[in-house]
Amino acid sequence: MALGCWGGRCWPLSWAPALVLAARQSHRVGISGKWKAVLTVIAWFAAYCIYRSQIDPAAAYIESEAGGKWVGGSGAHPVLGWLFGGVLAAAIAYFVGKICLGLRTDYLAIATIGISEIIRALIKNMDWLTRGTLTVSPIPRPVPLPDAYAGGGQPALLPARGGFLLLAIAVLAIAILLISRAYAGPRGRMMRSIRDNHIASASMGKNVTARQLEIFVFGSVLMGIGGAMLVSFVQIFDPSSYQPINHTFLIWVMVIVGGAGNNWGAVFGAVLIWLIWVISEPLAKAVFDVVSYWSSTAGWGAIPDIEARSAQMRVFVLGPVITIALRFAPKGLIPEVVRREG
């Protein structure tokens, strides 16, 4: 059910930023120094009160039966939701990038990871705004569900998943096409020069921080679209099910193993690591079952908690995979091709 701007609450809600902006510009009317700072603090407090006075009733309406229990439900096509996920990720990345991209190397990684964890914690705990860890389901798919192929019999899972796979491949093809064209052009050469030696690039007159912010935002758009596609595929949004080990570390492993700086290497690494991640659990369970059978036969007792141990083996298997990849293919299985002209 669409909320229709929370029943006309958008107009009062705009007073809050206007109040803060007015306080920040108070030096134009002769208020400066500590009095401007005091006025700014008071404006922020008043803006917070205005914000809560408008958002709390909207949150209560959303959580009620009449409100539909979540924001949205406007009946638009799910692909538009994917695009909105990319836009929202880009907006967040812009502010994070403005804060962090002045840092370098390890400090940049620590700052971005820390801010991302702060945002994740806020989203999970701000029940009055995001409903916390409550789930949203069922989320519609952009392709027909298995029941649509049933034809009076059992639901056809393969055609439904095949349709979603084709749509995902189309999105991937568009992204690869755009990135490849940018990579081969003058802008791609500029970006690679900034990556390899940002000091030399800055000495040539390039705005390094601005270009890094562009790449940071563009990468976040792709991640936002990918996350929205994942939610559409599983048809449920459950914030408590998203863990950094599964959705941050795993992506790093895909890029490291596949090959950073090579689009096809990243795609190959993603498919390979996903296959290893999916197959390792049932294989580990089969091994544990055999070992448990022989240990029980020998009188040593069965292996306890085989299901939980098998799931943990997925993370254990990635360790040797990364070690072997870094030892024998430090630049990835499909490394970046450097073309030198001279």
C-alpha positions in Angstrom: 0.0 0.0 0.0 1.5 3.3 -1.0 1.7 5.8 1.9 1.1 8.9 -0.2 3.8 11.0 1.5 2.6 9.8 5.0 -0.7 11.6 4.7 0.8 15.1 3.9 3.7 14.9 6.4 6.4 15.6 3.8 5.9 19.4 4.0 6.4 19.7 7.8 9.3 17.3 7.6 11.1 19.7 5.2 11.2 22.3 8.0 14.0 20.4 9.8 16.7 20.8 7.2 15.6 24.3 6.5 16.0 25.2 10.2 19.5 23.8 10.3 20.5 25.5 7.1 19.2 28.8 8.4 21.3 28.4 11.6 24.4 27.6 9.5 23.8 30.9 7.5 23.2 33.0 10.6 26.5 34.8 10.2 24.8 36.7 7.4 22.6 38.5 9.9 25.5 39.3 12.4 25.4 36.1 14.5 28.9 34.6 14.6 31.4 32.9 16.8 30.1 30.9 19.8 26.6 32.3 19.4 26.4 30.8 16.0 27.6 27.4 17.4 25.0 27.6 20.1 22.3 28.5 17.6 23.4 25.6 15.4 23.1 23.1 18.2 19.6 24.4 19.1 18.6 24.1 15.5 19.8 20.5 15.3 17.8 19.7 18.5 14.7 21.4 17.2 15.1 19.6 13.8 15.4 16.3 15.5 12.2 16.9 17.5 10.4 18.0 14.3 11.7 14.9 12.5 10.6 12.5 15.3 7.2 14.2 15.5 6.5 13.5 11.9 8.3 10.2 11.4 7.0 8.4 14.5 3.3 8.4 13.5 4.4 7.4 10.0 6.4 4.4 11.4 3.4 3.4 13.6 1.1 3.5 10.5 3.6 1.4 8.6 3.7 -1.2 11.3 -0.1 -1.3 11.7 -2.3 -3.7 9.8 -3.8 -0.7 7.8 -0.3 0.4 6.7 0.7 -2.8 5.1 3.6 -3.4 7.5 6.3 -2.0 5.2 7.1 1.0 3.1 6.2 0.6 -0.6 3.9 -1.8 -2.3 3.1 0.7 -5.0 2.7 -2.0 -7.6 5.7 -0.9 -9.7 7.8 -3.4 -11.6 10.5 -5.1 -9.4 13.2 -4.0 -11.9 12.5 -0.4 -10.8 13.2 -1.6 -7.3 16.6 -2.8 -8.5 17.3 0.6 -10.0 16.2 2.3 -6.8 18.6 0.0 -4.8 21.4 1.2 -7.0 20.5 4.9 -6.5 20.2 4.5 -2.8 23.6 2.7 -2.6 25.1 5.5 -4.7 23.7 8.2 -2.3 25.2 6.5 0.7 28.5 5.9 -1.0 28.8 9.5 -1.9 28.7 10.7 1.7 30.9 7.8 2.8 33.4 8.6 0.0 33.5 12.3 0.9 34.5 11.3 4.4 36.9 8.5 3.7 38.6 9.0 0.3 41.1 11.4 1.7 42.7 8.4 3.4 45.0 5.9 1.7 45.7 2.1 1.7 44.9 0.4 5.0 43.3 3.5 6.6 40.8 3.8 3.7 39.9 0.1 4.1 39.5 0.4 7.9 37.4 3.6 7.6 35.0 2.3 5.0 34.5 -1.1 6.8 33.9 0.8 10.0 31.3 3.2 8.6 29.6 0.3 6.7 29.2 -1.6 10.0 27.9 1.6 11.7 25.3 2.0 9.0 24.3 -1.7 9.2 23.9 -1.5 13.0 21.8 1.7 12.7 19.5 0.1 10.1 19.1 -3.0 12.3 18.4 -1.1 15.5 16.3 1.9 14.4 13.0 0.1 14.7 11.1 3.4 14.6 12.4 4.0 11.0 13.4 0.7 9.4 11.4 -1.8 11.5 14.7 -3.2 12.7 15.2 -6.9 11.9 11.6 -7.6 11.0 11.3 -9.3 7.6 9.5 -8.1 4.5 7.9 -10.8 2.4 6.8 -12.0 -0.1 8.8 -9.8 -2.4 7.6 -10.1 -6.1 9.9 -11.4 -8.8 10.3 -9.8 -12.2 9.7 -13.2 -13.8 6.9 -15.7 -13.4 7.1 -17.9 -10.3 7.2 -21.7 -10.4 3.4 -21.9 -9.8 2.9 -20.1 -13.1 4.4 -23.0 -15.0 2.6 -25.7 -13.0 -0.2 -26.3 -15.5 -2.3 -28.1 -12.9 0.6 -30.2 -11.7 3.7 -29.7 -9.6 5.4 -26.2 -9.7 8.1 -26.1 -12.3 11.2 -24.8 -10.5 13.7 -25.0 -13.4 11.8 -22.7 -15.9 11.2 -20.1 -13.1 14.9 -20.0 -12.0 16.0 -20.2 -15.6 14.0 -17.0 -16.4 15.6 -15.2 -13.5 19.0 -16.4 -14.5 18.5 -15.0 -18.0 17.5 -11.7 -16.6 20.5 -11.7 -14.3 22.8 -12.5 -17.2 21.3 -9.6 -19.2 22.0 -7.2 -16.3 25.6 -8.6 -16.1 26.1 -8.2 -19.8 25.0 -4.6 -19.8 27.3 -3.8 -16.8 30.3 -5.6 -18.5 29.7 -3.8 -21.8 29.6 -0.4 -20.1 32.6 -1.1 -17.9 34.6 -2.6 -20.8 34.0 0.5 -23.0 35.0 2.8 -20.2 38.1 0.7 -19.5 39.3 0.8 -23.1 38.8 4.6 -23.5 40.7 7.6 -22.3 38.8 7.7 -19.1 39.8 4.1 -18.3 43.4 4.9 -18.9 43.1 7.9 -16.5 41.5 5.8 -13.9 44.3 3.1 -14.2 46.9 5.8 -13.9 45.3 7.1 -10.7 45.1 3.5 -9.3 48.8 2.8 -10.1 50.3 6.1 -9.1 47.9 8.8 -7.7 50.8 11.2 -7.0 52.0 11.2 -10.6 48.4 11.6 -11.8 47.8 14.5 -9.5 51.0 16.2 -10.8 49.5 15.9 -14.3 46.5 18.0 -13.2 44.0 15.2 -12.5 41.5 15.6 -9.7 42.4 12.3 -8.0 39.9 12.5 -5.1 37.0 13.4 -7.4 37.8 10.6 -9.8 38.1 8.1 -7.0 34.7 9.3 -5.7 33.2 8.6 -9.1 34.5 5.0 -9.1 33.4 4.5 -5.5 29.9 5.6 -6.3 29.6 3.7 -9.5 30.8 0.5 -7.8 28.2 1.0 -5.1 25.5 1.3 -7.8 26.4 -2.1 -9.1 26.4 -3.5 -5.5 23.1 -1.9 -4.8 21.5 -3.5 -7.9 23.1 -6.8 -7.0 21.7 -6.7 -3.5 18.2 -5.8 -4.8 18.4 -8.7 -7.2 19.4 -11.1 -4.4 16.4 -10.0 -2.4 14.1 -10.5 -5.3 15.4 -14.0 -5.9 14.9 -15.2 -2.3 11.7 -13.2 -2.1 12.3 -12.2 1.5 14.2 -9.3 3.0 15.7 -10.5 6.4 18.3 -8.1 7.7 19.4 -10.6 10.4 20.5 -13.1 7.7 23.1 -10.8 6.1 26.5 -11.4 7.7 29.8 -9.8 6.8 31.5 -13.2 6.4 29.0 -14.1 3.7 28.5 -10.8 1.9 31.7 -8.9 2.3 34.6 -11.3 2.8 33.2 -13.6 0.1 33.2 -10.8 -2.5 36.8 -10.1 -1.7 37.7 -13.7 -2.2 36.0 -13.7 -5.6 38.0 -10.7 -6.8 41.3 -12.0 -5.3 41.0 -15.4 -6.9 39.5 -14.3 -10.2 41.8 -11.4 -10.8 41.5 -7.7 -9.8 41.6 -5.3 -12.8 40.0 -7.8 -15.2 36.3 -7.8 -15.7 36.2 -11.4 -16.9 38.5 -12.5 -14.0 36.0 -11.0 -11.5 33.1 -12.8 -13.2 35.1 -16.1 -13.3 36.1 -15.7 -9.6 32.5 -15.0 -8.6 31.2 -18.2 -10.3 34.1 -20.4 -9.1 33.9 -19.2 -5.4 30.1 -19.5 -5.4 30.4 -23.1 -6.7 33.0 -23.9 -4.0 30.8 -22.2 -1.4 27.7 -24.2 -2.4 29.3 -27.6 -3.0 31.6 -27.6 0.1 28.8 -28.0 2.6 27.1 -31.2 1.1 30.6 -32.7 0.4 31.7 -32.0 4.0 28.4 -33.5 5.2 29.0 -36.7 3.1 32.6 -37.0 4.5 31.4 -36.5 8.1 28.6 -39.1 7.6 31.2 -41.7 6.4 33.7 -40.9 9.2 30.9 -40.9 11.8 29.7 -44.3 10.5 33.2 -45.8 10.8 33.8 -44.2 14.2 30.6 -45.5 15.5 31.4 -49.0 14.2 34.8 -48.9 15.9 33.1 -47.9 19.1 34.5 -44.3 19.2 31.0 -42.7 18.9 29.4 -40.6 16.2 30.4 -37.1 15.2 28.0 -34.7 16.9 26.3 -31.7 15.2 27.2 -32.8 11.6 24.8 -30.2 10.1 26.5 -27.3 11.9 30.0 -28.5 11.3 29.3 -29.0 7.6 28.1 -25.4 7.2 31.2 -24.1 9.0 33.4 -26.1 6.6 32.5 -23.6 3.8 34.5 -20.9 5.5 37.3 -23.4 6.3 37.6 -24.5 2.6 38.0 -20.9 1.5 41.3 -20.6 3.5 43.2 -23.1 1.4 41.6 -21.7 -1.8 42.9 -18.2 -1.1 46.3 -19.6 0.0 46.8 -21.6 -3.2 45.5 -18.7 -5.4 47.9 -16.2 -3.8 50.8 -18.7 -4.0 50.5 -19.8 -7.6 48.4 -16.9 -9.1 49.0 -13.8 -7.0 47.3 -11.6 -9.7 44.3 -13.9 -10.0 43.5 -16.8 -12.3 42.7 -14.3 -15.1 45.0 -11.4 -14.3 44.8 -7.9 -15.8 46.3 -7.6 -19.3 48.7 -4.7 -19.4 49.2 -3.4 -22.9 52.3 -1.3 -23.5 52.7 0.8 -26.6 55.9 2.4 -27.5 
